[in-house]
Amino acid sequence: MEFYYKAKKGPHEIVEGTVEAENRERAVDKLTQGGLIPVNILEVKHHAAEHHKKREKKDGYPGGKLLSGKVKQKDITVFTEQLSSLLKAKVRLSEALEVLFEQTENSFLKNIIMTIESKIKNGATLAGSLSGYPHIFSSLYINMIDAGEKGGVLDKTLIRLAEFRDREEQIKSKILSALAYPLFIVAVGILTVFILLGFVIPKMAVLFQQMDQVLPLPTRILIFLSLPVKKFGLWFVLALCIFVFILVKAGMIEKKKLAIDRLSLKLPVLGGFLKRTVYSRFCRTLQTLLENGIPLAQAIDIAMPTVNNEVFRKEILNAQKNVMDGASFKDSLRKTDLFPPFMINMIAVGEKSGSLETALSDVADFYEKEADKITKVITSLFEPVIILIMGLIVGFIVFAMLLPVFQMNLAV
Protein backbone atom coordinates (compact mmCIF):
# COMPACT_ATOMS: atom_id res chain seq x y z
CA MET A 1 0.00 0.00 0.00
CA GLU A 2 1.03 3.60 -0.60
CA PHE A 3 0.37 6.32 1.98
CA TYR A 4 0.43 10.09 1.63
CA TYR A 5 1.90 11.79 4.70
CA LYS A 6 2.57 15.14 6.31
CA ALA A 7 5.16 15.08 9.06
CA LYS A 8 7.25 17.38 11.22
CA LYS A 9 10.99 17.53 10.59
CA GLY A 10 12.35 19.54 13.45
CA PRO A 11 10.36 22.07 15.50
CA HIS A 12 9.17 24.22 12.58
CA GLU A 13 9.62 22.39 9.27
CA ILE A 14 6.72 20.40 7.75
CA VAL A 15 7.46 17.86 5.01
CA GLU A 16 5.13 15.80 2.87
CA GLY A 17 5.35 12.86 0.50
CA THR A 18 4.42 9.21 0.05
CA VAL A 19 5.65 6.03 1.69
CA GLU A 20 5.15 2.35 0.85
CA ALA A 21 4.03 0.10 3.73
CA GLU A 22 1.89 -2.95 4.49
CA ASN A 23 -0.49 -0.91 6.66
CA ARG A 24 -0.90 2.44 8.40
CA GLU A 25 0.97 1.39 11.56
CA ARG A 26 3.94 0.22 9.47
CA ALA A 27 3.95 3.54 7.62
CA VAL A 28 4.10 5.39 10.95
CA ASP A 29 7.05 3.18 12.02
CA LYS A 30 8.94 3.96 8.79
CA LEU A 31 8.45 7.69 9.21
CA THR A 32 9.46 7.57 12.88
CA GLN A 33 12.59 5.59 12.04
CA GLY A 34 13.44 8.27 9.49
CA GLY A 35 13.36 10.94 12.18
CA LEU A 36 9.95 12.33 11.24
CA ILE A 37 6.93 12.95 13.48
CA PRO A 38 3.73 12.01 11.55
CA VAL A 39 1.00 14.63 11.51
CA ASN A 40 -1.36 13.20 8.88
CA ILE A 41 -1.31 9.87 7.00
CA LEU A 42 -3.84 8.91 4.33
CA GLU A 43 -3.95 5.84 2.17
CA VAL A 44 -3.50 6.70 -1.49
CA LYS A 45 -6.56 5.69 -3.50
CA HIS A 46 -6.85 6.59 -7.20
CA HIS A 47 -3.90 9.02 -6.91
CA ALA A 48 -5.48 10.72 -3.87
CA ALA A 49 -2.05 11.86 -2.69
CA GLU A 50 -1.53 14.05 -5.73
CA HIS A 51 -5.10 15.28 -5.37
CA HIS A 52 -4.52 16.32 -1.75
CA LYS A 53 -1.19 17.97 -2.53
CA LYS A 54 -2.57 19.93 -5.47
CA ARG A 55 -5.68 20.93 -3.53
CA GLU A 56 -3.63 22.09 -0.54
CA LYS A 57 -1.34 24.19 -2.72
CA LYS A 58 -4.32 25.63 -4.59
CA ASP A 59 -6.55 26.39 -1.63
CA GLY A 60 -4.00 26.90 1.10
CA TYR A 61 -5.53 24.57 3.67
CA PRO A 62 -5.19 23.29 6.34
CA GLY A 63 -6.23 26.54 7.90
CA GLY A 64 -6.53 28.39 4.61
CA LYS A 65 -9.32 29.29 2.26
CA LEU A 66 -11.38 26.43 0.85
CA LEU A 67 -13.10 26.26 -2.48
CA SER A 68 -16.59 27.66 -2.30
CA GLY A 69 -19.41 25.14 -2.14
CA LYS A 70 -22.66 24.22 -0.48
CA VAL A 71 -23.28 21.80 2.34
CA LYS A 72 -26.87 20.70 2.89
CA GLN A 73 -28.26 20.51 6.41
CA LYS A 74 -28.94 16.82 5.81
CA ASP A 75 -25.21 16.31 5.15
CA ILE A 76 -24.38 17.88 8.52
CA THR A 77 -26.94 15.65 10.26
CA VAL A 78 -25.49 12.51 8.63
CA PHE A 79 -21.97 13.68 9.53
CA THR A 80 -23.05 14.17 13.16
CA GLU A 81 -24.76 10.76 13.37
CA GLN A 82 -21.80 8.92 11.85
CA LEU A 83 -19.24 10.74 14.01
CA SER A 84 -21.23 9.94 17.16
CA SER A 85 -21.42 6.25 16.16
CA LEU A 86 -17.66 6.06 15.55
CA LEU A 87 -16.81 7.77 18.85
CA LYS A 88 -19.27 5.52 20.67
CA ALA A 89 -17.37 2.55 19.21
CA LYS A 90 -14.20 3.96 20.87
CA VAL A 91 -12.61 5.12 17.59
CA ARG A 92 -10.23 8.04 18.11
CA LEU A 93 -11.54 11.41 16.91
CA SER A 94 -8.84 11.92 14.27
CA GLU A 95 -9.35 8.40 12.90
CA ALA A 96 -13.13 8.87 12.91
CA LEU A 97 -12.75 12.05 10.85
CA GLU A 98 -10.47 10.20 8.44
CA VAL A 99 -13.16 7.54 7.96
CA LEU A 100 -15.77 10.22 7.34
CA PHE A 101 -13.46 11.93 4.87
CA GLU A 102 -13.23 8.74 2.83
CA GLN A 103 -16.97 8.10 2.68
CA THR A 104 -18.36 11.64 2.39
CA GLU A 105 -19.61 12.39 -1.12
CA ASN A 106 -19.91 16.18 -0.85
CA SER A 107 -16.53 17.48 -2.06
CA PHE A 108 -16.76 20.74 -0.11
CA LEU A 109 -17.57 18.91 3.12
CA LYS A 110 -14.68 16.51 2.41
CA ASN A 111 -12.32 19.49 2.31
CA ILE A 112 -13.69 20.79 5.58
CA ILE A 113 -13.34 17.39 7.27
CA MET A 114 -9.74 17.10 6.10
CA THR A 115 -8.93 20.57 7.42
CA ILE A 116 -10.57 19.82 10.78
CA GLU A 117 -8.69 16.52 11.04
CA SER A 118 -5.40 18.27 10.38
CA LYS A 119 -6.11 20.94 13.01
CA ILE A 120 -7.03 18.32 15.60
CA LYS A 121 -3.80 16.41 14.95
CA ASN A 122 -1.98 19.67 15.57
CA GLY A 123 -3.63 20.01 18.98
CA ALA A 124 -6.81 21.99 18.26
CA THR A 125 -10.18 21.07 19.72
CA LEU A 126 -13.12 19.93 17.60
CA ALA A 127 -15.20 22.95 18.65
CA GLY A 128 -12.33 25.30 17.84
CA SER A 129 -11.87 23.70 14.43
CA LEU A 130 -15.59 23.90 13.63
CA SER A 131 -15.77 27.56 14.63
CA GLY A 132 -13.91 28.42 11.44
CA TYR A 133 -17.08 27.57 9.49
CA PRO A 134 -19.91 29.57 11.15
CA HIS A 135 -21.96 29.53 7.93
CA ILE A 136 -22.11 25.72 8.13
CA PHE A 137 -21.95 24.91 11.85
CA SER A 138 -24.26 27.06 13.98
CA SER A 139 -23.32 28.62 17.32
CA LEU A 140 -25.62 26.06 18.97
CA TYR A 141 -23.72 23.21 17.32
CA ILE A 142 -20.28 24.58 18.21
CA ASN A 143 -21.18 25.43 21.83
CA MET A 144 -22.63 21.97 22.42
CA ILE A 145 -19.50 20.35 20.97
CA ASP A 146 -17.37 22.58 23.19
CA ALA A 147 -19.35 21.59 26.31
CA GLY A 148 -19.17 17.92 25.32
CA GLU A 149 -15.39 18.06 24.89
CA LYS A 150 -14.88 19.83 28.22
CA GLY A 151 -17.18 17.36 30.00
CA GLY A 152 -15.63 14.31 28.34
CA VAL A 153 -18.98 13.25 26.86
CA LEU A 154 -18.49 14.20 23.21
CA ASP A 155 -20.08 11.01 21.90
CA LYS A 156 -23.26 11.56 23.94
CA THR A 157 -23.35 15.22 22.92
CA LEU A 158 -23.15 14.26 19.26
CA ILE A 159 -26.02 11.81 19.73
CA ARG A 160 -28.16 14.58 21.27
CA LEU A 161 -27.20 16.90 18.44
CA ALA A 162 -28.08 14.30 15.82
CA GLU A 163 -31.46 13.64 17.47
CA PHE A 164 -32.15 17.37 17.73
CA ARG A 165 -31.28 18.02 14.08
CA ASP A 166 -33.29 15.00 12.93
CA ARG A 167 -36.35 16.22 14.84
CA GLU A 168 -35.98 19.71 13.33
CA GLU A 169 -35.77 18.27 9.83
CA GLN A 170 -38.86 16.14 10.41
CA ILE A 171 -40.87 19.20 11.46
CA LYS A 172 -39.71 21.17 8.40
CA SER A 173 -40.49 18.20 6.16
CA LYS A 174 -44.04 17.95 7.55
CA ILE A 175 -44.69 21.65 6.93
CA LEU A 176 -43.27 21.57 3.40
CA SER A 177 -45.16 18.41 2.44
CA ALA A 178 -48.38 19.92 3.83
CA LEU A 179 -47.98 23.08 1.75
CA ALA A 180 -46.57 21.49 -1.42
CA TYR A 181 -49.89 20.54 -3.05
CA PRO A 182 -51.76 23.82 -2.31
CA LEU A 183 -48.81 25.87 -3.56
CA PHE A 184 -48.66 23.76 -6.70
CA ILE A 185 -52.36 24.45 -7.33
CA VAL A 186 -51.78 28.20 -6.84
CA ALA A 187 -48.83 28.18 -9.28
CA VAL A 188 -50.75 26.25 -11.94
CA GLY A 189 -53.81 28.48 -11.47
CA ILE A 190 -51.81 31.72 -11.82
CA LEU A 191 -50.06 30.37 -14.92
CA THR A 192 -53.42 29.36 -16.45
CA VAL A 193 -54.96 32.78 -15.81
CA PHE A 194 -51.87 34.53 -17.19
CA ILE A 195 -51.99 32.46 -20.42
CA LEU A 196 -55.75 33.06 -20.84
CA LEU A 197 -55.47 36.81 -20.29
CA GLY A 198 -52.31 37.26 -22.31
CA PHE A 199 -52.93 35.02 -25.32
CA VAL A 200 -56.44 33.54 -25.53
CA ILE A 201 -58.62 36.52 -24.60
CA PRO A 202 -56.96 39.00 -27.02
CA LYS A 203 -57.69 36.63 -29.94
CA MET A 204 -61.27 36.17 -28.75
CA ALA A 205 -61.61 39.96 -28.44
CA VAL A 206 -60.90 40.36 -32.18
CA LEU A 207 -63.75 37.94 -32.97
CA PHE A 208 -66.08 39.74 -30.57
CA GLN A 209 -65.37 43.08 -32.27
CA GLN A 210 -66.38 41.60 -35.62
CA MET A 211 -69.76 40.64 -34.17
CA ASP A 212 -70.69 44.34 -34.15
CA GLN A 213 -72.79 44.22 -30.99
CA VAL A 214 -72.58 45.51 -27.43
CA LEU A 215 -70.62 43.03 -25.37
CA PRO A 216 -71.82 41.95 -21.91
CA LEU A 217 -70.26 43.64 -18.92
CA PRO A 218 -68.24 40.54 -17.75
CA THR A 219 -66.72 40.20 -21.24
CA ARG A 220 -65.79 43.91 -21.35
CA ILE A 221 -64.16 43.60 -17.92
CA LEU A 222 -62.22 40.55 -19.09
CA ILE A 223 -61.00 42.29 -22.27
CA PHE A 224 -60.04 45.35 -20.21
CA LEU A 225 -57.95 43.16 -17.88
CA SER A 226 -56.33 41.29 -20.76
CA LEU A 227 -55.01 44.43 -22.50
CA PRO A 228 -52.30 45.32 -19.96
CA VAL A 229 -51.37 41.64 -19.56
CA LYS A 230 -50.90 41.29 -23.32
CA LYS A 231 -49.02 44.56 -23.68
CA PHE A 232 -46.98 44.50 -20.48
CA GLY A 233 -46.97 40.78 -19.63
CA LEU A 234 -43.20 40.45 -19.18
CA TRP A 235 -43.02 43.79 -17.39
CA PHE A 236 -45.79 42.62 -15.08
CA VAL A 237 -43.80 39.49 -14.19
CA LEU A 238 -40.70 41.63 -13.63
CA ALA A 239 -42.65 44.04 -11.40
CA LEU A 240 -43.98 41.08 -9.40
CA CYS A 241 -40.44 39.76 -8.90
CA ILE A 242 -39.28 43.22 -7.76
CA PHE A 243 -42.23 43.44 -5.36
CA VAL A 244 -41.36 40.05 -3.84
CA PHE A 245 -37.70 41.11 -3.61
CA ILE A 246 -38.68 44.32 -1.78
CA LEU A 247 -40.81 42.31 0.66
CA VAL A 248 -37.89 39.99 1.37
CA LYS A 249 -35.53 42.92 1.87
CA ALA A 250 -38.07 44.64 4.12
CA GLY A 251 -38.13 41.47 6.19
CA MET A 252 -34.37 41.82 6.66
CA ILE A 253 -34.69 45.35 8.08
CA GLU A 254 -35.25 45.06 11.82
CA LYS A 255 -38.07 47.64 12.10
CA LYS A 256 -39.88 46.31 9.05
CA LYS A 257 -39.41 42.71 10.17
CA LEU A 258 -40.71 43.57 13.63
CA ALA A 259 -43.90 45.01 12.11
CA ILE A 260 -44.34 42.03 9.76
CA ASP A 261 -43.73 39.52 12.56
CA ARG A 262 -46.13 41.30 14.90
CA LEU A 263 -48.82 41.24 12.21
CA SER A 264 -48.21 37.55 11.44
CA LEU A 265 -48.80 36.60 15.09
CA LYS A 266 -52.27 38.23 14.96
CA LEU A 267 -53.43 36.28 11.91
CA PRO A 268 -56.17 33.72 12.61
CA VAL A 269 -54.97 30.07 12.72
CA LEU A 270 -51.56 30.93 11.22
CA GLY A 271 -50.66 33.13 14.20
CA GLY A 272 -51.38 30.27 16.60
CA PHE A 273 -49.25 27.95 14.51
CA LEU A 274 -46.30 30.38 14.48
CA LYS A 275 -46.48 30.84 18.26
CA ARG A 276 -46.53 27.10 18.95
CA THR A 277 -43.61 26.60 16.58
CA VAL A 278 -41.58 29.19 18.51
CA TYR A 279 -42.47 27.60 21.87
CA SER A 280 -41.51 24.10 20.74
CA ARG A 281 -38.24 25.03 19.00
CA PHE A 282 -37.07 27.37 21.78
CA CYS A 283 -37.84 24.89 24.57
CA ARG A 284 -36.34 21.95 22.66
CA THR A 285 -33.13 23.87 22.00
CA LEU A 286 -32.87 25.02 25.62
CA GLN A 287 -33.46 21.48 26.85
CA THR A 288 -30.68 20.13 24.63
CA LEU A 289 -28.23 22.83 25.75
CA LEU A 290 -29.03 22.47 29.47
CA GLU A 291 -28.64 18.69 29.28
CA ASN A 292 -25.19 19.35 27.89
CA GLY A 293 -24.22 21.38 30.96
CA ILE A 294 -24.44 24.87 29.45
CA PRO A 295 -25.61 27.57 31.95
CA LEU A 296 -29.14 28.91 31.47
CA ALA A 297 -28.20 32.50 30.49
CA GLN A 298 -25.68 31.26 27.93
CA ALA A 299 -28.14 28.62 26.69
CA ILE A 300 -30.78 31.31 26.06
CA ASP A 301 -28.27 33.33 24.06
CA ILE A 302 -27.27 30.29 21.97
CA ALA A 303 -30.91 29.31 21.41
CA MET A 304 -31.84 32.80 20.18
CA PRO A 305 -31.07 32.14 16.46
CA THR A 306 -33.63 29.30 16.43
CA VAL A 307 -36.37 31.91 17.08
CA ASN A 308 -37.14 33.50 13.71
CA ASN A 309 -39.77 35.94 14.99
CA GLU A 310 -38.44 39.37 15.94
CA VAL A 311 -41.21 40.02 18.51
CA PHE A 312 -40.28 36.89 20.45
CA ARG A 313 -36.55 37.58 20.07
CA LYS A 314 -36.88 40.97 21.79
CA GLU A 315 -38.83 39.49 24.70
CA ILE A 316 -36.45 36.53 25.07
CA LEU A 317 -33.51 38.95 25.08
CA ASN A 318 -35.15 40.87 27.95
CA ALA A 319 -35.73 37.57 29.77
CA GLN A 320 -32.06 36.69 29.37
CA LYS A 321 -31.01 40.01 30.91
CA ASN A 322 -33.32 39.38 33.88
CA VAL A 323 -31.87 35.88 34.35
CA MET A 324 -28.35 37.32 34.30
CA ASP A 325 -29.46 39.84 36.96
CA GLY A 326 -30.55 36.97 39.21
CA ALA A 327 -34.25 36.58 38.41
CA SER A 328 -35.79 33.16 37.90
CA PHE A 329 -36.54 32.02 34.37
CA LYS A 330 -40.29 31.75 34.95
CA ASP A 331 -40.49 35.27 36.43
CA SER A 332 -38.53 36.62 33.47
CA LEU A 333 -40.96 35.06 31.00
CA ARG A 334 -44.01 36.07 33.01
CA LYS A 335 -43.25 39.77 32.41
CA THR A 336 -44.51 39.41 28.85
CA ASP A 337 -47.88 38.22 27.58
CA LEU A 338 -46.31 36.25 24.71
CA PHE A 339 -45.72 33.07 26.70
CA PRO A 340 -48.74 31.01 27.80
CA PRO A 341 -49.45 30.13 31.47
CA PHE A 342 -48.97 26.41 30.77
CA MET A 343 -45.40 26.94 29.60
CA ILE A 344 -44.54 29.29 32.49
CA ASN A 345 -46.05 26.98 35.10
CA MET A 346 -44.19 23.96 33.71
CA ILE A 347 -40.92 25.93 33.83
CA ALA A 348 -41.71 27.03 37.41
CA VAL A 349 -42.22 23.40 38.46
CA GLY A 350 -38.99 22.41 36.69
CA GLU A 351 -36.98 25.15 38.42
CA LYS A 352 -38.34 24.21 41.86
CA SER A 353 -37.68 20.50 41.42
CA GLY A 354 -34.29 20.99 39.75
CA SER A 355 -35.47 19.25 36.58
CA LEU A 356 -35.82 22.18 34.19
CA GLU A 357 -34.58 20.07 31.27
CA THR A 358 -37.44 17.58 31.75
CA ALA A 359 -40.00 20.38 32.02
CA LEU A 360 -38.71 21.99 28.82
CA SER A 361 -38.85 18.62 27.06
CA ASP A 362 -42.50 18.16 28.09
CA VAL A 363 -43.37 21.68 26.91
CA ALA A 364 -41.61 21.10 23.58
CA ASP A 365 -43.43 17.78 23.09
CA PHE A 366 -46.80 19.38 23.86
CA TYR A 367 -46.39 22.31 21.47
CA GLU A 368 -44.90 20.14 18.72
CA LYS A 369 -48.10 18.08 18.81
CA GLU A 370 -50.21 21.25 18.89
CA ALA A 371 -48.33 22.70 15.90
CA ASP A 372 -48.80 19.41 14.05
CA LYS A 373 -52.57 19.53 14.67
CA ILE A 374 -52.78 23.11 13.40
CA THR A 375 -50.74 22.14 10.33
CA LYS A 376 -53.35 19.51 9.50
CA VAL A 377 -56.17 22.02 10.05
CA ILE A 378 -54.47 24.62 7.82
CA THR A 379 -53.89 22.01 5.13
CA SER A 380 -57.47 20.72 5.26
CA LEU A 381 -58.83 24.30 5.00
CA PHE A 382 -56.23 25.71 2.64
CA GLU A 383 -56.62 23.14 -0.14
CA PRO A 384 -60.39 23.48 -0.72
CA VAL A 385 -60.28 27.29 -0.33
CA ILE A 386 -57.49 27.59 -2.91
CA ILE A 387 -59.26 25.20 -5.29
CA LEU A 388 -62.52 27.17 -4.85
CA ILE A 389 -60.86 30.55 -5.50
CA MET A 390 -58.96 29.33 -8.56
CA GLY A 391 -62.11 27.60 -9.82
CA LEU A 392 -64.12 30.82 -9.48
CA ILE A 393 -61.49 32.86 -11.33
CA VAL A 394 -61.15 30.38 -14.20
CA GLY A 395 -64.95 29.92 -14.23
CA PHE A 396 -65.50 33.67 -14.54
CA ILE A 397 -63.06 33.84 -17.46
CA VAL A 398 -64.77 30.97 -19.29
CA PHE A 399 -68.23 32.41 -18.55
CA ALA A 400 -67.20 35.86 -19.81
CA MET A 401 -65.75 34.32 -22.99
CA LEU A 402 -68.87 32.27 -23.77
CA LEU A 403 -71.46 34.90 -22.79
CA PRO A 404 -71.31 36.83 -26.12
CA VAL A 405 -71.79 33.55 -28.01
CA PHE A 406 -74.91 32.75 -25.96
CA GLN A 407 -76.15 36.32 -26.44
CA MET A 408 -75.70 36.05 -30.21
CA ASN A 409 -77.59 32.73 -30.33
CA LEU A 410 -80.47 34.21 -28.36
CA ALA A 411 -80.57 37.19 -30.71
CA VAL A 412 -80.83 34.84 -33.66
C-alpha positions in Angstrom: 0.0 0.0 0.0 1.0 3.6 -0.6 0.4 6.3 2.0 0.4 10.1 1.6 1.9 11.8 4.7 2.6 15.1 6.3 5.2 15.1 9.1 7.3 17.4 11.2 11.0 17.5 10.6 12.4 19.5 13.4 10.4 22.1 15.5 9.2 24.2 12.6 9.6 22.4 9.3 6.7 20.4 7.7 7.5 17.9 5.0 5.1 15.8 2.9 5.3 12.9 0.5 4.4 9.2 0.0 5.6 6.0 1.7 5.1 2.4 0.8 4.0 0.1 3.7 1.9 -3.0 4.5 -0.5 -0.9 6.7 -0.9 2.4 8.4 1.0 1.4 11.6 3.9 0.2 9.5 3.9 3.5 7.6 4.1 5.4 10.9 7.1 3.2 12.0 8.9 4.0 8.8 8.4 7.7 9.2 9.5 7.6 12.9 12.6 5.6 12.0 13.4 8.3 9.5 13.4 10.9 12.2 9.9 12.3 11.2 6.9 13.0 13.5 3.7 12.0 11.6 1.0 14.6 11.5 -1.4 13.2 8.9 -1.3 9.9 7.0 -3.8 8.9 4.3 -4.0 5.8 2.2 -3.5 6.7 -1.5 -6.6 5.7 -3.5 -6.8 6.6 -7.2 -3.9 9.0 -6.9 -5.5 10.7 -3.9 -2.0 11.9 -2.7 -1.5 14.0 -5.7 -5.1 15.3 -5.4 -4.5 16.3 -1.7 -1.2 18.0 -2.5 -2.6 19.9 -5.5 -5.7 20.9 -3.5 -3.6 22.1 -0.5 -1.3 24.2 -2.7 -4.3 25.6 -4.6 -6.5 26.4 -1.6 -4.0 26.9 1.1 -5.5 24.6 3.7 -5.2 23.3 6.3 -6.2 26.5 7.9 -6.5 28.4 4.6 -9.3 29.3 2.3 -11.4 26.4 0.8 -13.1 26.3 -2.5 -16.6 27.7 -2.3 -19.4 25.1 -2.1 -22.7 24.2 -0.5 -23.3 21.8 2.3 -26.9 20.7 2.9 -28.3 20.5 6.4 -28.9 16.8 5.8 -25.2 16.3 5.1 -24.4 17.9 8.5 -26.9 15.7 10.3 -25.5 12.5 8.6 -22.0 13.7 9.5 -23.0 14.2 13.2 -24.8 10.8 13.4 -21.8 8.9 11.9 -19.2 10.7 14.0 -21.2 9.9 17.2 -21.4 6.3 16.2 -17.7 6.1 15.6 -16.8 7.8 18.8 -19.3 5.5 20.7 -17.4 2.5 19.2 -14.2 4.0 20.9 -12.6 5.1 17.6 -10.2 8.0 18.1 -11.5 11.4 16.9 -8.8 11.9 14.3 -9.4 8.4 12.9 -13.1 8.9 12.9 -12.7 12.0 10.9 -10.5 10.2 8.4 -13.2 7.5 8.0 -15.8 10.2 7.3 -13.5 11.9 4.9 -13.2 8.7 2.8 -17.0 8.1 2.7 -18.4 11.6 2.4 -19.6 12.4 -1.1 -19.9 16.2 -0.9 -16.5 17.5 -2.1 -16.8 20.7 -0.1 -17.6 18.9 3.1 -14.7 16.5 2.4 -12.3 19.5 2.3 -13.7 20.8 5.6 -13.3 17.4 7.3 -9.7 17.1 6.1 -8.9 20.6 7.4 -10.6 19.8 10.8 -8.7 16.5 11.0 -5.4 18.3 10.4 -6.1 20.9 13.0 -7.0 18.3 15.6 -3.8 16.4 15.0 -2.0 19.7 15.6 -3.6 20.0 19.0 -6.8 22.0 18.3 -10.2 21.1 19.7 -13.1 19.9 17.6 -15.2 23.0 18.7 -12.3 25.3 17.8 -11.9 23.7 14.4 -15.6 23.9 13.6 -15.8 27.6 14.6 -13.9 28.4 11.4 -17.1 27.6 9.5 -19.9 29.6 11.2 -22.0 29.5 7.9 -22.1 25.7 8.1 -21.9 24.9 11.8 -24.3 27.1 14.0 -23.3 28.6 17.3 -25.6 26.1 19.0 -23.7 23.2 17.3 -20.3 24.6 18.2 -21.2 25.4 21.8 -22.6 22.0 22.4 -19.5 20.4 21.0 -17.4 22.6 23.2 -19.4 21.6 26.3 -19.2 17.9 25.3 -15.4 18.1 24.9 -14.9 19.8 28.2 -17.2 17.4 30.0 -15.6 14.3 28.3 -19.0 13.3 26.9 -18.5 14.2 23.2 -20.1 11.0 21.9 -23.3 11.6 23.9 -23.3 15.2 22.9 -23.2 14.3 19.3 -26.0 11.8 19.7 -28.2 14.6 21.3 -27.2 16.9 18.4 -28.1 14.3 15.8 -31.5 13.6 17.5 -32.2 17.4 17.7 -31.3 18.0 14.1 -33.3 15.0 12.9 -36.3 16.2 14.8 -36.0 19.7 13.3 -35.8 18.3 9.8 -38.9 16.1 10.4 -40.9 19.2 11.5 -39.7 21.2 8.4 -40.5 18.2 6.2 -44.0 17.9 7.5 -44.7 21.6 6.9 -43.3 21.6 3.4 -45.2 18.4 2.4 -48.4 19.9 3.8 -48.0 23.1 1.7 -46.6 21.5 -1.4 -49.9 20.5 -3.1 -51.8 23.8 -2.3 -48.8 25.9 -3.6 -48.7 23.8 -6.7 -52.4 24.5 -7.3 -51.8 28.2 -6.8 -48.8 28.2 -9.3 -50.7 26.3 -11.9 -53.8 28.5 -11.5 -51.8 31.7 -11.8 -50.1 30.4 -14.9 -53.4 29.4 -16.4 -55.0 32.8 -15.8 -51.9 34.5 -17.2 -52.0 32.5 -20.4 -55.7 33.1 -20.8 -55.5 36.8 -20.3 -52.3 37.3 -22.3 -52.9 35.0 -25.3 -56.4 33.5 -25.5 -58.6 36.5 -24.6 -57.0 39.0 -27.0 -57.7 36.6 -29.9 -61.3 36.2 -28.8 -61.6 40.0 -28.4 -60.9 40.4 -32.2 -63.8 37.9 -33.0 -66.1 39.7 -30.6 -65.4 43.1 -32.3 -66.4 41.6 -35.6 -69.8 40.6 -34.2 -70.7 44.3 -34.2 -72.8 44.2 -31.0 -72.6 45.5 -27.4 -70.6 43.0 -25.4 -71.8 41.9 -21.9 -70.3 43.6 -18.9 -68.2 40.5 -17.7 -66.7 40.2 -21.2 -65.8 43.9 -21.4 -64.2 43.6 -17.9 -62.2 40.5 -19.1 -61.0 42.3 -22.3 -60.0 45.3 -20.2 -57.9 43.2 -17.9 -56.3 41.3 -20.8 -55.0 44.4 -22.5 -52.3 45.3 -20.0 -51.4 41.6 -19.6 -50.9 41.3 -23.3 -49.0 44.6 -23.7 -47.0 44.5 -20.5 -47.0 40.8 -19.6 -43.2 40.4 -19.2 -43.0 43.8 -17.4 -45.8 42.6 -15.1 -43.8 39.5 -14.2 -40.7 41.6 -13.6 -42.7 44.0 -11.4 -44.0 41.1 -9.4 -40.4 39.8 -8.9 -39.3 43.2 -7.8 -42.2 43.4 -5.4 -41.4 40.0 -3.8 -37.7 41.1 -3.6 -38.7 44.3 -1.8 -40.8 42.3 0.7 -37.9 40.0 1.4 -35.5 42.9 1.9 -38.1 44.6 4.1 -38.1 41.5 6.2 -34.4 41.8 6.7 -34.7 45.3 8.1 -35.3 45.1 11.8 -38.1 47.6 12.1 -39.9 46.3 9.1 -39.4 42.7 10.2 -40.7 43.6 13.6 -43.9 45.0 12.1 -44.3 42.0 9.8 -43.7 39.5 12.6 -46.1 41.3 14.9 -48.8 41.2 12.2 -48.2 37.6 11.4 -48.8 36.6 15.1 -52.3 38.2 15.0 -53.4 36.3 11.9 -56.2 33.7 12.6 -55.0 30.1 12.7 -51.6 30.9 11.2 -50.7 33.1 14.2 -51.4 30.3 16.6 -49.3 27.9 14.5 -46.3 30.4 14.5 -46.5 30.8 18.3 -46.5 27.1 19.0 -43.6 26.6 16.6 -41.6 29.2 18.5 -42.5 27.6 21.9 -41.5 24.1 20.7 -38.2 25.0 19.0 -37.1 27.4 21.8 -37.8 24.9 24.6 -36.3 21.9 22.7 -33.1 23.9 22.0 -32.9 25.0 25.6 -33.5 21.5 26.8 -30.7 20.1 24.6 -28.2 22.8 25.8 -29.0 22.5 29.5 -28.6 18.7 29.3 -25.2 19.4 27.9 -24.2 21.4 31.0 -24.4 24.9 29.5 -25.6 27.6 31.9 -29.1 28.9 31.5 -28.2 32.5 30.5 -25.7 31.3 27.9 -28.1 28.6 26.7 -30.8 31.3 26.1 -28.3 33.3 24.1 -27.3 30.3 22.0 -30.9 29.3 21.4 -31.8 32.8 20.2 -31.1 32.1 16.5 -33.6 29.3 16.4 -36.4 31.9 17.1 -37.1 33.5 13.7 -39.8 35.9 15.0 -38.4 39.4 15.9 -41.2 40.0 18.5 -40.3 36.9 20.5 -36.6 37.6 20.1 -36.9 41.0 21.8 -38.8 39.5 24.7 -36.5 36.5 25.1 -33.5 38.9 25.1 -35.2 40.9 27.9 -35.7 37.6 29.8 -32.1 36.7 29.4 -31.0 40.0 30.9 -33.3 39.4 33.9 -31.9 35.9 34.4 -28.3 37.3 34.3 -29.5 39.8 37.0 -30.5 37.0 39.2 -34.3 36.6 38.4 -35.8 33.2 37.9 -36.5 32.0 34.4 -40.3 31.7 34.9 -40.5 35.3 36.4 -38.5 36.6 33.5 -41.0 35.1 31.0 -44.0 36.1 33.0 -43.3 39.8 32.4 -44.5 39.4 28.8 -47.9 38.2 27.6 -46.3 36.2 24.7 -45.7 33.1 26.7 -48.7 31.0 27.8 -49.4 30.1 31.5 -49.0 26.4 30.8 -45.4 26.9 29.6 -44.5 29.3 32.5 -46.1 27.0 35.1 -44.2 24.0 33.7 -40.9 25.9 33.8 -41.7 27.0 37.4 -42.2 23.4 38.5 -39.0 22.4 36.7 -37.0 25.2 38.4 -38.3 24.2 41.9 -37.7 20.5 41.4 -34.3 21.0 39.8 -35.5 19.3 36.6 -35.8 22.2 34.2 -34.6 20.1 31.3 -37.4 17.6 31.7 -40.0 20.4 32.0 -38.7 22.0 28.8 -38.8 18.6 27.1 -42.5 18.2 28.1 -43.4 21.7 26.9 -41.6 21.1 23.6 -43.4 17.8 23.1 -46.8 19.4 23.9 -46.4 22.3 21.5 -44.9 20.1 18.7 -48.1 18.1 18.8 -50.2 21.3 18.9 -48.3 22.7 15.9 -48.8 19.4 14.0 -52.6 19.5 14.7 -52.8 23.1 13.4 -50.7 22.1 10.3 -53.3 19.5 9.5 -56.2 22.0 10.0 -54.5 24.6 7.8 -53.9 22.0 5.1 -57.5 20.7 5.3 -58.8 24.3 5.0 -56.2 25.7 2.6 -56.6 23.1 -0.1 -60.4 23.5 -0.7 -60.3 27.3 -0.3 -57.5 27.6 -2.9 -59.3 25.2 -5.3 -62.5 27.2 -4.8 -60.9 30.6 -5.5 -59.0 29.3 -8.6 -62.1 27.6 -9.8 -64.1 30.8 -9.5 -61.5 32.9 -11.3 -61.2 30.4 -14.2 -64.9 29.9 -14.2 -65.5 33.7 -14.5 -63.1 33.8 -17.5 -64.8 31.0 -19.3 -68.2 32.4 -18.6 -67.2 35.9 -19.8 -65.8 34.3 -23.0 -68.9 32.3 -23.8 -71.5 34.9 -22.8 -71.3 36.8 -26.1 -71.8 33.6 -28.0 -74.9 32.7 -26.0 -76.1 36.3 -26.4 -75.7 36.1 -30.2 -77.6 32.7 -30.3 -80.5 34.2 -28.4 -80.6 37.2 -30.7 -80.8 34.8 -33.7 
